[in-house]
Amino acid sequence: MAMIPSFFNNRSRDIIFDPFFSFDPFKDFPFPSSSLIPRENSAFVNTRIDWKETSEAHVFKADLPGIKKEEVKVEIEDDRVLQISGERNVEKEDRNDTWHRVERSSGKFLRRFKLPENAKTDQVKAGLENGVLTVTVPKEEVKKPDAKKTIEISC
């Protein structure tokens, strides 16, 4: 029993039922937990992006609440790498304010995706609406080689 870390650190049982109590059950274990991620990297870690392929395009959707379009950059690098980056600024603090909880992430974020050969990288479109960035990369039809090809035999 002594080898099992105490999850509650000898705190009162009343705290366990407090819905606003910040509890990290992995704090005493010897592997990284979310509390070890530096605050400035938390936005990078939390940037969620979906990638779906339709018959016409590759569509990327990123949740970026509170981000203005001027704070986001969408680029194509090395001909076929889609890069989405930006920065969520920290809210300005007033010396008279008392903060009880800070959970919204801030800082820089960066995500990169290697696009398939059928991506038309010269026709990429991006839009930001209601905190969701949508990047559409049209596809071109890739010609499939003939199933059977006759080779002429030389002398």
MODELLER restraints for C-alpha pairs under 7 A, 6 or more apart:
rsr = mdl.restraints
at = mdl.atoms
rsr.add(forms.Gaussian(group=physical.xy_distance, feature=features.Distance(at['CA:5:A'], at['CA:28:A']), mean=6.07, stdev=0.5))
rsr.add(forms.Gaussian(group=physical.xy_distance, feature=features.Distance(at['CA:7:A'], at['CA:25:A']), mean=5.52, stdev=0.5))
rsr.add(forms.Gaussian(group=physical.xy_distance, feature=features.Distance(at['CA:15:A'], at['CA:21:A']), mean=6.67, stdev=0.5))
rsr.add(forms.Gaussian(group=physical.xy_distance, feature=features.Distance(at['CA:26:A'], at['CA:33:A']), mean=6.44, stdev=0.5))
rsr.add(forms.Gaussian(group=physical.xy_distance, feature=features.Distance(at['CA:27:A'], at['CA:33:A']), mean=6.86, stdev=0.5))
rsr.add(forms.Gaussian(group=physical.xy_distance, feature=features.Distance(at['CA:40:A'], at['CA:106:A']), mean=6.48, stdev=0.5))
rsr.add(forms.Gaussian(group=physical.xy_distance, feature=features.Distance(at['CA:40:A'], at['CA:107:A']), mean=5.04, stdev=0.5))
rsr.add(forms.Gaussian(group=physical.xy_distance, feature=features.Distance(at['CA:41:A'], at['CA:107:A']), mean=6.34, stdev=0.5))
rsr.add(forms.Gaussian(group=physical.xy_distance, feature=features.Distance(at['CA:41:A'], at['CA:108:A']), mean=6.91, stdev=0.5))
rsr.add(forms.Gaussian(group=physical.xy_distance, feature=features.Distance(at['CA:42:A'], at['CA:105:A']), mean=5.67, stdev=0.5))
rsr.add(forms.Gaussian(group=physical.xy_distance, feature=features.Distance(at['CA:42:A'], at['CA:106:A']), mean=6.79, stdev=0.5))
rsr.add(forms.Gaussian(group=physical.xy_distance, feature=features.Distance(at['CA:43:A'], at['CA:105:A']), mean=4.99, stdev=0.5))
rsr.add(forms.Gaussian(group=physical.xy_distance, feature=features.Distance(at['CA:43:A'], at['CA:106:A']), mean=5.30, stdev=0.5))
rsr.add(forms.Gaussian(group=physical.xy_distance, feature=features.Distance(at['CA:43:A'], at['CA:107:A']), mean=5.59, stdev=0.5))
rsr.add(forms.Gaussian(group=physical.xy_distance, feature=features.Distance(at['CA:43:A'], at['CA:108:A']), mean=6.28, stdev=0.5))
rsr.add(forms.Gaussian(group=physical.xy_distance, feature=features.Distance(at['CA:43:A'], at['CA:109:A']), mean=5.75, stdev=0.5))
rsr.add(forms.Gaussian(group=physical.xy_distance, feature=features.Distance(at['CA:44:A'], at['CA:108:A']), mean=6.00, stdev=0.5))
rsr.add(forms.Gaussian(group=physical.xy_distance, feature=features.Distance(at['CA:44:A'], at['CA:109:A']), mean=3.89, stdev=0.5))
rsr.add(forms.Gaussian(group=physical.xy_distance, feature=features.Distance(at['CA:44:A'], at['CA:110:A']), mean=6.15, stdev=0.5))
rsr.add(forms.Gaussian(group=physical.xy_distance, feature=features.Distance(at['CA:47:A'], at['CA:63:A']), mean=6.74, stdev=0.5))
rsr.add(forms.Gaussian(group=physical.xy_distance, feature=features.Distance(at['CA:47:A'], at['CA:109:A']), mean=6.92, stdev=0.5))
rsr.add(forms.Gaussian(group=physical.xy_distance, feature=features.Distance(at['CA:48:A'], at['CA:62:A']), mean=5.72, stdev=0.5))
rsr.add(forms.Gaussian(group=physical.xy_distance, feature=features.Distance(at['CA:48:A'], at['CA:63:A']), mean=5.96, stdev=0.5))
rsr.add(forms.Gaussian(group=physical.xy_distance, feature=features.Distance(at['CA:49:A'], at['CA:60:A']), mean=6.57, stdev=0.5))
rsr.add(forms.Gaussian(group=physical.xy_distance, feature=features.Distance(at['CA:49:A'], at['CA:61:A']), mean=5.43, stdev=0.5))
rsr.add(forms.Gaussian(group=physical.xy_distance, feature=features.Distance(at['CA:49:A'], at['CA:62:A']), mean=4.30, stdev=0.5))
rsr.add(forms.Gaussian(group=physical.xy_distance, feature=features.Distance(at['CA:49:A'], at['CA:63:A']), mean=6.76, stdev=0.5))
rsr.add(forms.Gaussian(group=physical.xy_distance, feature=features.Distance(at['CA:50:A'], at['CA:60:A']), mean=5.52, stdev=0.5))
rsr.add(forms.Gaussian(group=physical.xy_distance, feature=features.Distance(at['CA:50:A'], at['CA:61:A']), mean=5.15, stdev=0.5))
rsr.add(forms.Gaussian(group=physical.xy_distance, feature=features.Distance(at['CA:50:A'], at['CA:62:A']), mean=6.50, stdev=0.5))
rsr.add(forms.Gaussian(group=physical.xy_distance, feature=features.Distance(at['CA:51:A'], at['CA:58:A']), mean=6.95, stdev=0.5))
rsr.add(forms.Gaussian(group=physical.xy_distance, feature=features.Distance(at['CA:51:A'], at['CA:59:A']), mean=5.67, stdev=0.5))
rsr.add(forms.Gaussian(group=physical.xy_distance, feature=features.Distance(at['CA:51:A'], at['CA:60:A']), mean=4.52, stdev=0.5))
rsr.add(forms.Gaussian(group=physical.xy_distance, feature=features.Distance(at['CA:51:A'], at['CA:61:A']), mean=6.64, stdev=0.5))
rsr.add(forms.Gaussian(group=physical.xy_distance, feature=features.Distance(at['CA:52:A'], at['CA:58:A']), mean=5.85, stdev=0.5))
rsr.add(forms.Gaussian(group=physical.xy_distance, feature=features.Distance(at['CA:52:A'], at['CA:59:A']), mean=5.30, stdev=0.5))
rsr.add(forms.Gaussian(group=physical.xy_distance, feature=features.Distance(at['CA:52:A'], at['CA:60:A']), mean=6.57, stdev=0.5))
rsr.add(forms.Gaussian(group=physical.xy_distance, feature=features.Distance(at['CA:53:A'], at['CA:59:A']), mean=6.15, stdev=0.5))
rsr.add(forms.Gaussian(group=physical.xy_distance, feature=features.Distance(at['CA:56:A'], at['CA:138:A']), mean=5.97, stdev=0.5))
rsr.add(forms.Gaussian(group=physical.xy_distance, feature=features.Distance(at['CA:56:A'], at['CA:139:A']), mean=5.61, stdev=0.5))
rsr.add(forms.Gaussian(group=physical.xy_distance, feature=features.Distance(at['CA:57:A'], at['CA:136:A']), mean=6.45, stdev=0.5))
rsr.add(forms.Gaussian(group=physical.xy_distance, feature=features.Distance(at['CA:57:A'], at['CA:137:A']), mean=5.42, stdev=0.5))
rsr.add(forms.Gaussian(group=physical.xy_distance, feature=features.Distance(at['CA:57:A'], at['CA:138:A']), mean=4.08, stdev=0.5))
rsr.add(forms.Gaussian(group=physical.xy_distance, feature=features.Distance(at['CA:57:A'], at['CA:139:A']), mean=4.84, stdev=0.5))
rsr.add(forms.Gaussian(group=physical.xy_distance, feature=features.Distance(at['CA:58:A'], at['CA:136:A']), mean=5.91, stdev=0.5))
rsr.add(forms.Gaussian(group=physical.xy_distance, feature=features.Distance(at['CA:58:A'], at['CA:137:A']), mean=5.06, stdev=0.5))
rsr.add(forms.Gaussian(group=physical.xy_distance, feature=features.Distance(at['CA:58:A'], at['CA:138:A']), mean=6.28, stdev=0.5))
rsr.add(forms.Gaussian(group=physical.xy_distance, feature=features.Distance(at['CA:58:A'], at['CA:139:A']), mean=6.98, stdev=0.5))
rsr.add(forms.Gaussian(group=physical.xy_distance, feature=features.Distance(at['CA:59:A'], at['CA:134:A']), mean=6.97, stdev=0.5))
rsr.add(forms.Gaussian(group=physical.xy_distance, feature=features.Distance(at['CA:59:A'], at['CA:135:A']), mean=5.80, stdev=0.5))
rsr.add(forms.Gaussian(group=physical.xy_distance, feature=features.Distance(at['CA:59:A'], at['CA:136:A']), mean=4.66, stdev=0.5))
rsr.add(forms.Gaussian(group=physical.xy_distance, feature=features.Distance(at['CA:59:A'], at['CA:137:A']), mean=6.33, stdev=0.5))
rsr.add(forms.Gaussian(group=physical.xy_distance, feature=features.Distance(at['CA:60:A'], at['CA:134:A']), mean=5.64, stdev=0.5))
rsr.add(forms.Gaussian(group=physical.xy_distance, feature=features.Distance(at['CA:60:A'], at['CA:135:A']), mean=5.02, stdev=0.5))
rsr.add(forms.Gaussian(group=physical.xy_distance, feature=features.Distance(at['CA:60:A'], at['CA:136:A']), mean=6.45, stdev=0.5))
rsr.add(forms.Gaussian(group=physical.xy_distance, feature=features.Distance(at['CA:61:A'], at['CA:132:A']), mean=6.50, stdev=0.5))
rsr.add(forms.Gaussian(group=physical.xy_distance, feature=features.Distance(at['CA:61:A'], at['CA:133:A']), mean=5.53, stdev=0.5))
rsr.add(forms.Gaussian(group=physical.xy_distance, feature=features.Distance(at['CA:61:A'], at['CA:134:A']), mean=4.61, stdev=0.5))
rsr.add(forms.Gaussian(group=physical.xy_distance, feature=features.Distance(at['CA:61:A'], at['CA:135:A']), mean=6.50, stdev=0.5))
rsr.add(forms.Gaussian(group=physical.xy_distance, feature=features.Distance(at['CA:62:A'], at['CA:132:A']), mean=5.57, stdev=0.5))
rsr.add(forms.Gaussian(group=physical.xy_distance, feature=features.Distance(at['CA:62:A'], at['CA:133:A']), mean=5.04, stdev=0.5))
rsr.add(forms.Gaussian(group=physical.xy_distance, feature=features.Distance(at['CA:62:A'], at['CA:134:A']), mean=6.63, stdev=0.5))
rsr.add(forms.Gaussian(group=physical.xy_distance, feature=features.Distance(at['CA:63:A'], at['CA:131:A']), mean=6.11, stdev=0.5))
rsr.add(forms.Gaussian(group=physical.xy_distance, feature=features.Distance(at['CA:63:A'], at['CA:132:A']), mean=4.79, stdev=0.5))
rsr.add(forms.Gaussian(group=physical.xy_distance, feature=features.Distance(at['CA:63:A'], at['CA:133:A']), mean=6.52, stdev=0.5))
rsr.add(forms.Gaussian(group=physical.xy_distance, feature=features.Distance(at['CA:64:A'], at['CA:131:A']), mean=4.99, stdev=0.5))
rsr.add(forms.Gaussian(group=physical.xy_distance, feature=features.Distance(at['CA:64:A'], at['CA:132:A']), mean=5.66, stdev=0.5))
rsr.add(forms.Gaussian(group=physical.xy_distance, feature=features.Distance(at['CA:64:A'], at['CA:133:A']), mean=6.76, stdev=0.5))
rsr.add(forms.Gaussian(group=physical.xy_distance, feature=features.Distance(at['CA:65:A'], at['CA:131:A']), mean=4.29, stdev=0.5))
rsr.add(forms.Gaussian(group=physical.xy_distance, feature=features.Distance(at['CA:66:A'], at['CA:131:A']), mean=6.29, stdev=0.5))
rsr.add(forms.Gaussian(group=physical.xy_distance, feature=features.Distance(at['CA:67:A'], at['CA:88:A']), mean=6.35, stdev=0.5))
rsr.add(forms.Gaussian(group=physical.xy_distance, feature=features.Distance(at['CA:67:A'], at['CA:131:A']), mean=6.70, stdev=0.5))
rsr.add(forms.Gaussian(group=physical.xy_distance, feature=features.Distance(at['CA:69:A'], at['CA:128:A']), mean=6.44, stdev=0.5))
rsr.add(forms.Gaussian(group=physical.xy_distance, feature=features.Distance(at['CA:71:A'], at['CA:86:A']), mean=5.42, stdev=0.5))
rsr.add(forms.Gaussian(group=physical.xy_distance, feature=features.Distance(at['CA:71:A'], at['CA:87:A']), mean=5.92, stdev=0.5))
rsr.add(forms.Gaussian(group=physical.xy_distance, feature=features.Distance(at['CA:72:A'], at['CA:85:A']), mean=5.81, stdev=0.5))
rsr.add(forms.Gaussian(group=physical.xy_distance, feature=features.Distance(at['CA:72:A'], at['CA:86:A']), mean=4.35, stdev=0.5))
rsr.add(forms.Gaussian(group=physical.xy_distance, feature=features.Distance(at['CA:72:A'], at['CA:87:A']), mean=6.98, stdev=0.5))
rsr.add(forms.Gaussian(group=physical.xy_distance, feature=features.Distance(at['CA:73:A'], at['CA:84:A']), mean=5.83, stdev=0.5))
rsr.add(forms.Gaussian(group=physical.xy_distance, feature=features.Distance(at['CA:73:A'], at['CA:85:A']), mean=5.23, stdev=0.5))
rsr.add(forms.Gaussian(group=physical.xy_distance, feature=features.Distance(at['CA:73:A'], at['CA:86:A']), mean=5.85, stdev=0.5))
rsr.add(forms.Gaussian(group=physical.xy_distance, feature=features.Distance(at['CA:74:A'], at['CA:83:A']), mean=5.78, stdev=0.5))
rsr.add(forms.Gaussian(group=physical.xy_distance, feature=features.Distance(at['CA:74:A'], at['CA:84:A']), mean=4.72, stdev=0.5))
rsr.add(forms.Gaussian(group=physical.xy_distance, feature=features.Distance(at['CA:74:A'], at['CA:85:A']), mean=6.62, stdev=0.5))
rsr.add(forms.Gaussian(group=physical.xy_distance, feature=features.Distance(at['CA:75:A'], at['CA:82:A']), mean=5.90, stdev=0.5))
rsr.add(forms.Gaussian(group=physical.xy_distance, feature=features.Distance(at['CA:75:A'], at['CA:83:A']), mean=5.14, stdev=0.5))
rsr.add(forms.Gaussian(group=physical.xy_distance, feature=features.Distance(at['CA:75:A'], at['CA:84:A']), mean=6.59, stdev=0.5))
rsr.add(forms.Gaussian(group=physical.xy_distance, feature=features.Distance(at['CA:76:A'], at['CA:82:A']), mean=4.71, stdev=0.5))
rsr.add(forms.Gaussian(group=physical.xy_distance, feature=features.Distance(at['CA:76:A'], at['CA:83:A']), mean=6.15, stdev=0.5))
rsr.add(forms.Gaussian(group=physical.xy_distance, feature=features.Distance(at['CA:80:A'], at['CA:114:A']), mean=5.91, stdev=0.5))
rsr.add(forms.Gaussian(group=physical.xy_distance, feature=features.Distance(at['CA:80:A'], at['CA:115:A']), mean=5.16, stdev=0.5))
rsr.add(forms.Gaussian(group=physical.xy_distance, feature=features.Distance(at['CA:80:A'], at['CA:121:A']), mean=6.80, stdev=0.5))
rsr.add(forms.Gaussian(group=physical.xy_distance, feature=features.Distance(at['CA:81:A'], at['CA:112:A']), mean=6.57, stdev=0.5))
rsr.add(forms.Gaussian(group=physical.xy_distance, feature=features.Distance(at['CA:81:A'], at['CA:113:A']), mean=5.53, stdev=0.5))
rsr.add(forms.Gaussian(group=physical.xy_distance, feature=features.Distance(at['CA:81:A'], at['CA:114:A']), mean=4.49, stdev=0.5))
rsr.add(forms.Gaussian(group=physical.xy_distance, feature=features.Distance(at['CA:81:A'], at['CA:115:A']), mean=5.76, stdev=0.5))
rsr.add(forms.Gaussian(group=physical.xy_distance, feature=features.Distance(at['CA:82:A'], at['CA:112:A']), mean=5.58, stdev=0.5))
rsr.add(forms.Gaussian(group=physical.xy_distance, feature=features.Distance(at['CA:82:A'], at['CA:113:A']), mean=5.10, stdev=0.5))
rsr.add(forms.Gaussian(group=physical.xy_distance, feature=features.Distance(at['CA:82:A'], at['CA:114:A']), mean=6.34, stdev=0.5))
rsr.add(forms.Gaussian(group=physical.xy_distance, feature=features.Distance(at['CA:82:A'], at['CA:115:A']), mean=6.78, stdev=0.5))
rsr.add(forms.Gaussian(group=physical.xy_distance, feature=features.Distance(at['CA:83:A'], at['CA:111:A']), mean=5.77, stdev=0.5))
rsr.add(forms.Gaussian(group=physical.xy_distance, feature=features.Distance(at['CA:83:A'], at['CA:112:A']), mean=4.45, stdev=0.5))
rsr.add(forms.Gaussian(group=physical.xy_distance, feature=features.Distance(at['CA:83:A'], at['CA:113:A']), mean=6.54, stdev=0.5))
rsr.add(forms.Gaussian(group=physical.xy_distance, feature=features.Distance(at['CA:84:A'], at['CA:110:A']), mean=5.75, stdev=0.5))
rsr.add(forms.Gaussian(group=physical.xy_distance, feature=features.Distance(at['CA:84:A'], at['CA:111:A']), mean=5.30, stdev=0.5))
rsr.add(forms.Gaussian(group=physical.xy_distance, feature=features.Distance(at['CA:84:A'], at['CA:112:A']), mean=6.44, stdev=0.5))
rsr.add(forms.Gaussian(group=physical.xy_distance, feature=features.Distance(at['CA:85:A'], at['CA:109:A']), mean=5.41, stdev=0.5))
rsr.add(forms.Gaussian(group=physical.xy_distance, feature=features.Distance(at['CA:85:A'], at['CA:110:A']), mean=4.24, stdev=0.5))
rsr.add(forms.Gaussian(group=physical.xy_distance, feature=features.Distance(at['CA:85:A'], at['CA:111:A']), mean=6.37, stdev=0.5))
rsr.add(forms.Gaussian(group=physical.xy_distance, feature=features.Distance(at['CA:86:A'], at['CA:108:A']), mean=5.72, stdev=0.5))
rsr.add(forms.Gaussian(group=physical.xy_distance, feature=features.Distance(at['CA:86:A'], at['CA:109:A']), mean=5.53, stdev=0.5))
rsr.add(forms.Gaussian(group=physical.xy_distance, feature=features.Distance(at['CA:86:A'], at['CA:110:A']), mean=6.75, stdev=0.5))
rsr.add(forms.Gaussian(group=physical.xy_distance, feature=features.Distance(at['CA:87:A'], at['CA:107:A']), mean=5.36, stdev=0.5))
rsr.add(forms.Gaussian(group=physical.xy_distance, feature=features.Distance(at['CA:87:A'], at['CA:108:A']), mean=4.16, stdev=0.5))
rsr.add(forms.Gaussian(group=physical.xy_distance, feature=features.Distance(at['CA:87:A'], at['CA:109:A']), mean=6.05, stdev=0.5))
rsr.add(forms.Gaussian(group=physical.xy_distance, feature=features.Distance(at['CA:88:A'], at['CA:106:A']), mean=4.87, stdev=0.5))
rsr.add(forms.Gaussian(group=physical.xy_distance, feature=features.Distance(at['CA:88:A'], at['CA:107:A']), mean=5.15, stdev=0.5))
rsr.add(forms.Gaussian(group=physical.xy_distance, feature=features.Distance(at['CA:88:A'], at['CA:108:A']), mean=6.35, stdev=0.5))
rsr.add(forms.Gaussian(group=physical.xy_distance, feature=features.Distance(at['CA:89:A'], at['CA:106:A']), mean=5.64, stdev=0.5))
rsr.add(forms.Gaussian(group=physical.xy_distance, feature=features.Distance(at['CA:89:A'], at['CA:107:A']), mean=6.05, stdev=0.5))
rsr.add(forms.Gaussian(group=physical.xy_distance, feature=features.Distance(at['CA:90:A'], at['CA:106:A']), mean=5.53, stdev=0.5))
rsr.add(forms.Gaussian(group=physical.xy_distance, feature=features.Distance(at['CA:118:A'], at['CA:139:A']), mean=5.31, stdev=0.5))
rsr.add(forms.Gaussian(group=physical.xy_distance, feature=features.Distance(at['CA:118:A'], at['CA:140:A']), mean=5.20, stdev=0.5))
rsr.add(forms.Gaussian(group=physical.xy_distance, feature=features.Distance(at['CA:118:A'], at['CA:141:A']), mean=6.63, stdev=0.5))
rsr.add(forms.Gaussian(group=physical.xy_distance, feature=features.Distance(at['CA:118:A'], at['CA:142:A']), mean=6.16, stdev=0.5))
rsr.add(forms.Gaussian(group=physical.xy_distance, feature=features.Distance(at['CA:119:A'], at['CA:137:A']), mean=6.27, stdev=0.5))
rsr.add(forms.Gaussian(group=physical.xy_distance, feature=features.Distance(at['CA:119:A'], at['CA:138:A']), mean=6.03, stdev=0.5))
rsr.add(forms.Gaussian(group=physical.xy_distance, feature=features.Distance(at['CA:119:A'], at['CA:139:A']), mean=4.66, stdev=0.5))
rsr.add(forms.Gaussian(group=physical.xy_distance, feature=features.Distance(at['CA:119:A'], at['CA:140:A']), mean=6.32, stdev=0.5))
rsr.add(forms.Gaussian(group=physical.xy_distance, feature=features.Distance(at['CA:120:A'], at['CA:137:A']), mean=6.36, stdev=0.5))
rsr.add(forms.Gaussian(group=physical.xy_distance, feature=features.Distance(at['CA:120:A'], at['CA:138:A']), mean=5.41, stdev=0.5))
rsr.add(forms.Gaussian(group=physical.xy_distance, feature=features.Distance(at['CA:120:A'], at['CA:139:A']), mean=5.50, stdev=0.5))
rsr.add(forms.Gaussian(group=physical.xy_distance, feature=features.Distance(at['CA:120:A'], at['CA:140:A']), mean=6.26, stdev=0.5))
rsr.add(forms.Gaussian(group=physical.xy_distance, feature=features.Distance(at['CA:121:A'], at['CA:137:A']), mean=6.62, stdev=0.5))
rsr.add(forms.Gaussian(group=physical.xy_distance, feature=features.Distance(at['CA:123:A'], at['CA:137:A']), mean=6.72, stdev=0.5))
rsr.add(forms.Gaussian(group=physical.xy_distance, feature=features.Distance(at['CA:123:A'], at['CA:138:A']), mean=6.59, stdev=0.5))
rsr.add(forms.Gaussian(group=physical.xy_distance, feature=features.Distance(at['CA:124:A'], at['CA:136:A']), mean=5.77, stdev=0.5))
rsr.add(forms.Gaussian(group=physical.xy_distance, feature=features.Distance(at['CA:124:A'], at['CA:137:A']), mean=4.70, stdev=0.5))
rsr.add(forms.Gaussian(group=physical.xy_distance, feature=features.Distance(at['CA:124:A'], at['CA:138:A']), mean=6.70, stdev=0.5))
rsr.add(forms.Gaussian(group=physical.xy_distance, feature=features.Distance(at['CA:125:A'], at['CA:135:A']), mean=5.74, stdev=0.5))
rsr.add(forms.Gaussian(group=physical.xy_distance, feature=features.Distance(at['CA:125:A'], at['CA:136:A']), mean=5.26, stdev=0.5))
rsr.add(forms.Gaussian(group=physical.xy_distance, feature=features.Distance(at['CA:125:A'], at['CA:137:A']), mean=6.70, stdev=0.5))
rsr.add(forms.Gaussian(group=physical.xy_distance, feature=features.Distance(at['CA:126:A'], at['CA:134:A']), mean=5.56, stdev=0.5))
rsr.add(forms.Gaussian(group=physical.xy_distance, feature=features.Distance(at['CA:126:A'], at['CA:135:A']), mean=4.29, stdev=0.5))
rsr.add(forms.Gaussian(group=physical.xy_distance, feature=features.Distance(at['CA:126:A'], at['CA:136:A']), mean=6.26, stdev=0.5))
rsr.add(forms.Gaussian(group=physical.xy_distance, feature=features.Distance(at['CA:127:A'], at['CA:133:A']), mean=5.71, stdev=0.5))
rsr.add(forms.Gaussian(group=physical.xy_distance, feature=features.Distance(at['CA:127:A'], at['CA:134:A']), mean=5.33, stdev=0.5))
rsr.add(forms.Gaussian(group=physical.xy_distance, feature=features.Distance(at['CA:127:A'], at['CA:135:A']), mean=6.60, stdev=0.5))
rsr.add(forms.Gaussian(group=physical.xy_distance, feature=features.Distance(at['CA:128:A'], at['CA:134:A']), mean=6.31, stdev=0.5))
